[in-house]
């Protein structure tokens, strides 16, 4: 059986809306390159982040 990776070994990204870092999740395994937002709430608020810049 394979050893588990520690959470600190997983890749992370910064959410452009809230600015918090979020960690890779198994459900994002096939689409990690496309993931931009940490949550559905931030994905819905993406227009606010673009107008603030």
WOZIMO-V517063 format. One record per pair of residues at least 12 apart in sequence whose ideal C-beta (glycine too) atoms are under 10 Angstrom apart, sorted by the first residue. I is the first residue (numbers start at 1). J is the second residue. D is the distance in Angstrom with one decimal. If there is no record, write none. Layout:
# WOZIMO-V517063
I|J|D, I|J|D
This chain:
# WOZIMO-V517063
5|24|9.6, 7|23|6.4, 7|24|9.3, 8|23|9.0, 9|23|9.9, 9|24|9.7, 10|23|5.0, 10|24|4.5, 10|25|8.6, 10|26|9.9, 11|23|7.5, 11|24|4.8, 11|28|9.8, 11|32|7.1, 12|24|7.2, 13|28|9.9, 13|32|8.5, 13|35|6.9, 13|36|7.7, 13|37|9.2, 13|38|8.0, 14|36|9.9, 14|38|8.8, 15|35|9.8, 15|36|7.7, 15|37|5.6, 15|38|4.1, 15|39|7.8, 15|42|5.4, 15|43|9.4, 15|46|9.9, 15|49|8.8, 16|36|6.6, 16|37|7.3, 16|38|9.5, 16|42|8.1, 16|46|7.5, 16|49|5.4, 16|50|8.5, 16|53|9.1, 17|36|8.9, 17|37|6.2, 17|38|7.9, 17|39|8.8, 17|41|8.4, 17|42|4.0, 17|43|8.0, 17|44|9.2, 17|45|5.3, 17|46|6.0, 17|47|9.6, 17|48|7.2, 17|49|4.3, 17|50|9.2, 17|52|9.2, 18|37|8.6, 18|38|6.6, 18|39|8.2, 18|41|8.5, 18|42|5.6, 18|45|8.3, 18|49|8.4, 19|38|9.7, 19|42|9.8, 19|49|9.2, 20|38|6.0, 20|39|9.4, 20|42|8.8, 21|38|8.2, 22|35|8.4, 22|37|8.4, 22|38|3.9, 22|39|8.0, 22|42|9.2, 23|38|9.3, 37|49|9.2
